[in-house]
Amino acid sequence: MAVKGHRVGMEVSIAVSHAVQLARAEAIAAYPITPQTHIVEHLSSLVANGDLEAEFINVESEHSAISACIGMSAAGARTFTATSSQGLALMHEILFIVSAMRFPIVMAVANRALSGPLSIWNDHGDIMAARDIGWIQVFVENGQEAFDHTIMAFKIAENYKVLLPTIVNMDGFILTHVVEALEMLDQETVDKFLPDYHPRFKLDPKHPLTMGAFAMPELFTEVKMGHQHALMTSYDHILKVWDEWGKLTGRTYHPVERYRTEGAKVLLLIMGSLAEVAEVAVDEMREAGESVGLLKLRMWRPFPFKALREAVAGAELVIVCDRALSLGGAAGPVMAEVRSALYPLAQKPAVVGYTVGLGGRDTQPEAFKEIVRLAREEAAAGPSQEYFLFGVRS
Amino acid sequence: MSKPWDQVTWQEIEIGGILTEPGSARAYNTGDWRSQHPVWTKSRCIKCGVCWTVCPEAGITEQPDGYFDMNSYCKGCGICAKECVTGCISMVPEEE
């Protein structure tokens, strides 16, 4: 029997900070950046008011924020941070070190375009530039999911068989600054779900050890293999935590979510909040008798190869809608990944890619109907380009 | 880690590359890859210890008789030879 949370109307950023509070984070270091600001501002208030017993370190940059988080996680604290866009880029060199040293830090990324030109608005350019940092990465599409996945991220990250930092991606403004209705859980329920963090290793003068040692060429590849193995095998542990959450709350999550995919010949594939917009388009196309469904990619790292292959079985055309560019490259990052994942299949659908909604460009349901129309023409003729930038004026 | 590095498998490496025993630097003899090493001419050595003081890697050890000699951590940088007050230290190439 699922626990009934109490229903509240709340800005999603505030809901995320309450999720961190309910998770009893012990250490936070963050630097404010639009559109992540409300998350850390509110956490700062919670700590200052004594509502969250945690160390909150104000730092002078995101590079320092994530570095301080490493120190606090190494000392054995449950650690959280949040950032966006240029802030994530400024963290870049440290992000690889967090995951290589296997610190279970949880980070909310309020996805925003990378400059230039300067843009504070939403797309996935920031996280795609950090695609290969070796963290677990999930995407959410509404406020409830942002709340749920923030709590679950700690449980996933801290599992001794995982011990990997985890990013919860949420679209900047579209999610972070919107007031939504969502179900909050009480402290007792969260405490039962998420026990105290007991680090496997921590810095302790009584039991000295070395963290962050160098690796000679004879060892570097072996260390990387261990990291890759941990990330790939984290898949099963992530599913276990999502299952447990489903039993607890009645909200069950999957690596590849399906929306009206029964018998669909054409599948849209989208990550993040635009998937909810695409639902409207799919509803309208279904009512018009078109065989169109929607896949929502929730788990980005580790990439859910098997789940994706199962989800596209029977489809003739998969249309990937990226929120980022790989300038001069093969396709948008999601498109490239999906096409690679499907390539080994003997029977595979055509894959056509469109990049949409860059730098906050409004994307309405009509856009997805237009994309489906265009993609069908491209697939029938054999795609004329590697991928397309949708809605660009010429 | 008791095995030579090039025989360690990925499964044998601790999570995050953590070294669970303190003092692990001791096990790495940095002298392995030096291309030259210092040789003391005892007849000109005044046991002043400047070489021991200036060595950046603790690669010089005082002997029971008060003279100095390199140890297995000497990388062969030559600072001791450069700074020796009496010029009693010469740098000699490692033999193949």
Interface residues (C-beta under 8 A of the other chain):
Chain A: A100 M101 R102 F103 L163 R200 F201 P208 L209 T210 M211 G212 A213 A215 M216 E218 L219 T221 E222 V223 M225 G226 H229 A230
Chain B: W5 D6 V8 T9 W10 Q11 I13 I15 G16 G17 I18 L19 T20 E21 P22 S24
